Amino acid sequence: VADNLTAALLVGAVVMAVGADNPKFVSIGFVNLVVAANAGGAFCPFGDITTLMVWQAEYAEFFDFFKLFIPSAVNYGVPAAVMYFAVPDEQPKASDEAAVQLKPGAIQICVMFLVTIATAVSFKQALHLPPFMGMMVGLSALMIYGYFIKTKYYVEGEDGFDIFNKVRHAEWDTLLFFFGVVFAVGGLGYIGYLELLSGAMYEGLGATTANILVGLISAIVDNIPVMFAVLNMGLDMDLYQWLLVTLTAGVGGSLLSVGSAAGVALMGQSNHKYTFFSHLQWTPAIAAGYAASIFTHYLING
């Protein structure tokens, strides 16, 4: 439901809090978290940008992506089973801190988030409107409710809930980066390089082999520009192949820590406990899960 990057950062904060004094636990936990976040994002349009892009391009319907649930679970389960035996057999120290108190409006905002997801899906399925319009309706409702919280629960000397301030501090540099990537890939398509690449990969190697390679490329290059390039090739593939490339592009980034936004973000969050090389030592197990998920997709959806 939540984006894989968001989920990775939230659970990563929990892992750091639980195992801050155990670098091995944090390292293995973060590797496992990257695999889980990317696998979970592959079978739902709101779980990963690449899955959302395929849905918005209308190559698959919303509920078609749930056919990838079992392959995604296999992709996570194989490396998780291997890593299980390496997790330190210890118990975290009990916290002396007082129980966390929810702030005013916390539960209502969580409910609004779920309603916004449902609105985006219904706008697309029933009204054939772009999903972003449903998301904007939810954001508008959040801004109105945020104003209500700010005025009703204002406390002198404390920073109240301010949705405009949250939006102001969004990662605009990251958004501009992806904006540039989309323009660059669009330029390559305009001058004909994507057509040449499409001929070399999809006509020369076949759709299945090419889609598997897309996942491997996603481990080196971020999966968003890779998927955007695939979508701009004008490929004529059936639903099975579009689901395959959605799966491989989504989970292929788990092979390396730099292959997905979740891995890069967690490297910055881990205080050098989770690194490129600590992830690399688990790449064979992750690759086994990658191969198993593709085979499972073939058995179930092929």
C-alpha positions as CSV (number, residue, x, y, z in Angstrom):
1,V,0.0,0.0,0.0
2,A,2.8,2.4,1.0
3,D,5.7,3.0,-1.4
4,N,8.6,0.7,-1.0
5,L,10.9,3.6,-0.1
6,T,8.6,4.8,2.6
7,A,8.2,1.3,4.0
8,A,11.9,0.8,4.1
9,L,12.6,4.0,5.9
10,L,9.9,3.4,8.5
11,V,10.9,-0.1,9.3
12,G,14.6,0.8,9.0
13,A,14.1,3.3,11.9
14,V,12.6,0.4,13.9
15,V,15.6,-1.9,13.1
16,M,18.0,0.8,14.1
17,A,16.2,1.4,17.4
18,V,16.1,-2.3,18.2
19,G,19.6,-3.3,17.2
20,A,21.6,-0.1,17.4
21,D,24.3,-1.9,19.4
22,N,24.5,-4.9,17.1
23,P,25.9,-4.0,13.7
24,K,25.5,-7.5,12.3
25,F,21.8,-7.5,13.2
26,V,21.3,-4.1,11.5
27,S,23.2,-5.2,8.4
28,I,21.3,-8.4,7.9
29,G,18.0,-6.7,8.8
30,F,18.5,-3.9,6.2
31,V,19.4,-6.4,3.5
32,N,16.2,-8.4,4.3
33,L,14.3,-5.1,4.4
34,V,15.4,-4.0,1.0
35,V,14.4,-7.4,-0.5
36,A,11.0,-7.3,1.3
37,A,10.3,-3.7,0.3
38,N,11.0,-4.3,-3.4
39,A,9.2,-7.6,-3.5
40,G,6.2,-6.1,-1.8
41,G,6.1,-3.2,-4.2
42,A,6.1,-5.4,-7.3
43,F,2.5,-6.7,-6.9
44,C,0.6,-3.5,-6.2
45,P,0.6,-0.3,-8.3
46,F,1.0,1.9,-5.2
47,G,4.0,-0.2,-3.9
48,D,6.5,0.8,-6.5
49,I,6.9,3.6,-9.1
50,T,7.6,1.1,-11.8
51,T,4.4,-0.9,-11.1
52,L,2.5,2.4,-11.1
53,M,4.0,3.4,-14.4
54,V,2.8,0.1,-16.1
55,W,-0.7,0.6,-14.6
56,Q,-0.9,4.2,-15.8
57,A,0.2,3.1,-19.2
58,E,-2.8,0.7,-19.3
59,Y,-0.7,-2.4,-20.1
60,A,-2.4,-4.1,-17.1
61,E,-5.5,-3.6,-15.0
62,F,-5.2,-2.8,-11.3
63,F,-6.1,-6.3,-10.1
64,D,-3.9,-8.0,-12.7
65,F,-0.9,-7.1,-10.6
66,F,-2.0,-9.3,-7.7
67,K,-1.1,-12.3,-9.9
68,L,2.5,-11.4,-8.9
69,F,1.8,-11.8,-5.2
70,I,3.0,-15.4,-5.0
71,P,6.1,-14.8,-7.2
72,S,6.9,-11.8,-5.1
73,A,6.5,-13.8,-1.9
74,V,8.9,-16.4,-3.3
75,N,11.4,-13.7,-4.2
76,Y,11.4,-12.6,-0.6
77,G,11.1,-16.0,1.0
78,V,14.2,-17.7,-0.5
79,P,16.8,-15.2,0.6
80,A,14.9,-14.6,3.9
81,A,15.2,-18.4,4.7
82,V,18.9,-18.3,4.1
83,M,19.5,-15.1,6.1
84,Y,17.4,-16.5,9.0
85,F,20.4,-18.7,10.1
86,A,22.7,-15.7,10.2
87,V,20.6,-13.5,12.4
88,P,22.2,-13.1,15.9
89,D,20.3,-15.1,18.6
90,E,19.9,-12.3,21.0
91,Q,17.1,-10.2,22.6
92,P,17.0,-6.4,22.4
93,K,17.2,-4.4,25.6
94,A,13.9,-3.3,27.1
95,S,13.2,0.4,26.6
96,D,12.8,2.7,29.6
97,E,10.9,5.3,27.6
98,A,7.3,6.0,28.2
99,A,4.7,4.7,25.8
100,V,4.3,6.7,22.7
101,Q,1.2,8.9,22.7
102,L,-0.6,9.5,19.4
103,K,-1.0,13.1,18.4
104,P,-4.5,14.5,17.7
105,G,-5.8,13.4,14.4
106,A,-3.3,10.6,13.9
107,I,-5.9,7.8,13.4
108,Q,-8.1,10.0,11.2
109,I,-5.2,10.8,8.9
110,C,-4.3,7.1,8.6
111,V,-7.9,6.4,7.6
112,M,-7.8,9.3,5.1
113,F,-4.7,7.7,3.6
114,L,-6.5,4.4,3.0
115,V,-9.5,6.2,1.6
116,T,-7.2,8.2,-0.8
117,I,-5.8,4.9,-2.1
118,A,-9.3,3.6,-2.7
119,T,-10.3,6.9,-4.4
120,A,-7.3,6.7,-6.8
121,V,-8.2,3.2,-7.8
122,S,-11.9,3.9,-8.2
123,F,-11.2,7.0,-10.3
124,K,-9.1,4.9,-12.7
125,Q,-11.4,1.8,-12.8
126,A,-14.8,3.4,-12.8
127,L,-14.3,6.9,-14.2
128,H,-11.3,6.2,-16.4
129,L,-9.5,9.2,-14.8
130,P,-5.8,9.3,-14.1
131,P,-4.9,8.0,-10.6
132,F,-3.2,11.2,-9.7
133,M,-6.5,13.0,-9.6
134,G,-7.7,10.7,-6.9
135,M,-4.5,11.3,-5.0
136,M,-5.0,15.1,-5.3
137,V,-8.5,14.8,-3.9
138,G,-7.0,13.0,-0.9
139,L,-4.3,15.6,-0.5
140,S,-6.9,18.4,-0.7
141,A,-8.9,16.7,2.0
142,L,-5.7,16.3,4.1
143,M,-5.0,20.0,3.8
144,I,-8.5,20.9,4.9
145,Y,-8.3,18.5,7.9
146,G,-4.8,19.7,8.7
147,Y,-6.1,23.3,9.0
148,F,-8.8,22.0,11.4
149,I,-6.2,20.3,13.6
150,K,-3.9,23.3,13.6
151,T,-6.7,25.7,14.7
152,K,-8.4,23.3,17.2
153,Y,-5.3,21.8,18.9
154,Y,-2.9,24.7,18.8
155,V,-0.6,25.0,21.9
156,E,1.4,28.1,22.6
157,G,5.1,27.5,22.0
158,E,4.7,24.2,20.1
159,D,4.8,23.6,16.4
160,G,1.4,22.4,15.4
161,F,0.5,20.1,12.5
162,D,1.2,22.0,9.3
163,I,0.7,20.1,6.0
164,F,2.0,23.0,4.0
165,N,5.3,22.9,5.9
166,K,5.5,19.1,5.3
167,V,5.1,19.6,1.5
168,R,7.6,22.5,1.5
169,H,10.2,20.1,2.9
170,A,9.6,17.3,0.4
171,E,12.5,15.9,-1.5
172,W,12.2,18.3,-4.4
173,D,15.8,17.4,-5.6
174,T,14.8,13.8,-6.0
175,L,11.6,14.8,-7.9
176,L,13.7,17.0,-10.2
177,F,16.1,14.2,-10.8
178,F,13.3,11.9,-12.0
179,F,11.9,14.8,-14.1
180,G,15.3,15.0,-15.8
181,V,15.5,11.2,-16.2
182,V,12.1,11.2,-17.9
183,F,13.2,14.0,-20.3
184,A,16.5,12.3,-21.1
185,V,14.8,9.0,-21.9
186,G,12.2,10.8,-23.9
187,G,15.0,12.4,-25.9
188,L,16.6,9.0,-26.6
189,G,13.3,7.8,-27.8
190,Y,12.8,10.8,-30.1
191,I,16.2,10.4,-31.9
192,G,15.7,6.7,-32.3
193,Y,18.1,5.0,-29.8
194,L,15.3,3.3,-27.9
195,E,14.1,1.7,-31.2
196,L,17.5,0.4,-31.8
197,L,17.8,-1.0,-28.3
198,S,14.3,-2.5,-28.6
199,G,15.4,-4.3,-31.8
200,A,18.6,-5.6,-30.2
201,M,16.9,-6.9,-27.0
202,Y,13.3,-7.8,-27.7
203,E,13.6,-8.9,-31.3
204,G,17.1,-10.4,-31.0
205,L,16.8,-12.1,-27.7
206,G,13.1,-12.6,-27.3
207,A,10.7,-11.0,-24.8
208,T,11.3,-13.3,-21.9
209,T,15.1,-13.1,-22.0
210,A,15.0,-9.4,-22.5
211,N,12.6,-8.8,-19.6
212,I,14.8,-10.9,-17.3
213,L,17.8,-8.7,-18.4
214,V,15.8,-5.6,-17.6
215,G,15.8,-6.8,-13.9
216,L,19.6,-7.3,-14.0
217,I,20.0,-3.8,-15.5
218,S,17.8,-2.4,-12.8
219,A,20.3,-3.6,-10.2
220,I,22.9,-1.2,-11.7
221,V,20.8,1.6,-13.1
222,D,17.7,2.7,-11.1
223,N,14.6,0.8,-12.1
224,I,12.5,3.9,-12.9
225,P,14.5,5.1,-15.9
226,V,14.8,1.5,-17.1
227,M,11.1,0.9,-16.9
228,F,10.4,4.3,-18.5
229,A,12.6,3.3,-21.4
230,V,10.8,0.0,-21.8
231,L,7.4,1.8,-21.9
232,N,8.7,4.2,-24.6
233,M,9.8,1.3,-26.8
234,G,6.3,0.7,-28.0
235,L,6.5,-3.0,-27.4
236,D,3.8,-5.4,-28.4
237,M,3.7,-7.8,-25.5
238,D,0.9,-9.8,-23.8
239,L,-0.1,-9.5,-20.2
240,Y,2.2,-12.3,-19.0
241,Q,5.3,-10.4,-20.4
242,W,4.2,-7.1,-19.0
243,L,3.8,-8.7,-15.6
244,L,7.2,-10.3,-16.0
245,V,9.0,-7.1,-16.7
246,T,7.1,-5.4,-13.8
247,L,8.3,-8.2,-11.5
248,T,11.9,-8.2,-12.7
249,A,12.3,-4.4,-12.7
250,G,10.8,-4.2,-9.2
251,V,12.8,-7.0,-7.5
252,G,15.9,-6.8,-9.7
253,G,17.0,-3.8,-7.8
254,S,17.5,-5.9,-4.7
255,L,20.5,-7.6,-6.2
256,L,22.7,-4.6,-5.2
257,S,22.3,-2.0,-2.5
258,V,22.5,0.8,-5.2
259,G,19.8,-0.9,-7.3
260,S,16.8,0.6,-5.6
261,A,15.9,3.8,-3.8
262,A,15.2,1.7,-0.7
263,G,18.8,0.4,-0.6
264,V,20.4,3.8,-1.2
265,A,18.2,5.4,1.5
266,L,19.0,2.7,4.1
267,M,22.7,3.0,3.4
268,G,22.4,6.6,4.5
269,Q,20.3,5.7,7.5
270,S,22.5,2.9,8.9
271,N,25.5,4.9,10.1
272,H,27.9,2.6,8.1
273,K,26.4,-0.6,9.5
274,Y,24.8,-1.5,6.1
275,T,27.1,-0.9,3.1
276,F,27.4,-1.9,-0.5
277,F,29.7,-4.8,0.4
278,S,27.6,-6.1,3.3
279,H,24.7,-6.3,0.8
280,L,26.9,-7.9,-1.9
281,Q,27.7,-10.9,0.3
282,W,24.0,-11.8,0.2
283,T,23.6,-11.3,-3.6
284,P,23.8,-15.0,-4.4
285,A,20.9,-15.8,-2.1
286,I,18.9,-12.8,-3.5
287,A,19.7,-14.0,-7.0
288,A,18.3,-17.4,-6.2
289,G,15.1,-15.7,-5.0
290,Y,15.1,-13.7,-8.2
291,A,15.3,-16.8,-10.4
292,A,12.8,-18.7,-8.3
293,S,10.3,-15.8,-8.6
294,I,10.6,-15.8,-12.4
295,F,10.0,-19.6,-12.5
296,T,7.1,-19.3,-10.1
297,H,5.5,-16.6,-12.3
298,Y,6.0,-18.9,-15.3
299,L,4.2,-21.8,-13.5
300,I,1.3,-19.7,-12.2
301,N,0.7,-17.1,-14.9
302,G,2.5,-18.6,-18.0
